């Protein structure tokens, strides 16, 4: 019975694959069509601006001298394995958690591919208000963020449900 559940939860990996494909395709397009650091306005709060990040979120450790490439690659690989194990162990009714994990897995793999191939992550989505710009990001980063938000919301709902039953 558990094997059937594992197979059912593993089917969520299609979402991870979709994220990886969309992420890599949009990064390829950004590099093909955009010039680094030359914004193209898409709307009043959004530019497409090709940038490269050798660090982690918000360019953390981007100027660390190169060792961070392998550190972040190893971290992404270990976390991806852990998340896949978590995913296949979920109960069949935990579809939102499965989708959230699949999003994070896909995003981690998308950025891992960049790190392994070039040592830097391609970013190109640039939100701003006035002169303040949010750090540029990509489809993988968006999937990771959405997945984490879904995990947090699911966790809070479960805690609230436990408290109301007690």
N, C-alpha and C positions, 0 to 999 in steps of 0.2 A: 504493500500500500504506500509506504514512504517513497519507493522508487517512482511510482506514478506521480506523486506530488512533486518530487524533484524534477521530473521531466516537464511537468506543467509549469513550474516556476522558471525553469531554464528557458522556456519558450519566450520569456521576456527579453532574452538576449537579442532578439530581432530589433528591439528598440535601441539597444546599445549599438548595433551595427548601423542602423539608420543614422544615429547621431554621428558616428565616425565618418560615414560617407558624406553627410551634409557638411560636417566640419571641414574635412579635407577638400571637398569640392569648393566651398566658399573661400578657403584660404588660397587655393590654387587660383581662383578668379581674382582675388584681391591682389595677389602678387603679379598676375598677368596684366591687370587693368589699372592698377594704382601705382603712383610713385610714392616712395617713402616720405612720410611727414608732410604730404601735400593734400590737405583735406578737400573732399568734394561734398558740398552741402546736399543733404537729402531732404531735410526739413528744418524747421526753426530750432530744433534741439538735437539734431543728429547729423553727423558727418560720417563719411567713410574715409578713414585715414590709415594707410598702411604703416604699421609699426612692428617692431620686434622686441620680444621680452626674453631675456636670458635668465630671468629669475622666476619667482613664483607669483602668486597673486599680488597685485599692486607693485610689481617689480621688486618684490622682496629678494634680496641678495643678488640683484642683477649685476652688480659690479664686484662680485666676489672672486673673480679671477679664473673662472672656468670649472672649478670642482663642483659647483652647484648643479651643473648639467647632469652629472651622473648621480648626484644625491637626489635631485628631484625625479629623475628617471626611475631610480631604484624605489623611491617612495611611492611613485605612481604605480609601479608594477606590483609592489607588495599590497598596496591598498586595493588594487583591482582584484587580485587573487582573493583577498579577504572578503570583498564585497560580492564576488561571484559565489563564494562558499555560503555567505549569508543568504544570498538570493535563492540558491537551490534548496536551502533548509527551511524556507518560509512555508507556512501553511497555505493551502489553496485559497482561502478567503482573504489573504493579505495582498490583494492585487495592487493597491495604491503604493504600498511599501515596495513591492516588486518593481513597479514602474519607476519609482524614485531611485532605487538602486541601479536599475538599468540605465537611467539617464546619467547618473554619476559615473558609472562604468564606461559608458560611451564617451563622455567628456574627458575622462582621465586618459583613455586610450588615444583619443584624438590629439591631445596635447603631448602625450608620450611619443607619438609618431614624430611630431615636430622636433622634440628634444633629441631623439635618437638620430634623426636624419641630418639635422642642421645645428643642433645645440641651442636653438631658440624657438620660441613660440610665435607664430604669426597672429597678430591682433589687428583688427581693422574697424571695429564698431566703436564710434566715438560719440558718447552722449555729453551734452554740455548745457549749461545755463549761464548766459552772459559770457564772462571770460573764464568761468570755472568748468573744468573738464573732468568727468569721471575717467579713471584709468581705462584705456582702450581694452577691448575684450573681443571674444570670438564666439562661434557657435558652441564649441566645447565648454567654454566658461559658462555660457548661458545654461547649458544642459546640467552642468554640475550645480549651479546655483538653484535652478528649478528643482532638481532632485533633492537637494538639502532642505529647501523650503518645504517640500512635500513630506520629507521624513520628520521635520520638526512639527508640522501641523498634525500629522498622524500620531506622533508621540504625545502631543498635548491633548488631542482628542481621546486617546486611550487613557491617559491619566485622569482626565475629567470624567470619563465614563466610569473608571474604577472608584472615584470619590463619590459619585452620585449613587453607585450601587451599595456603597459601604454604609 
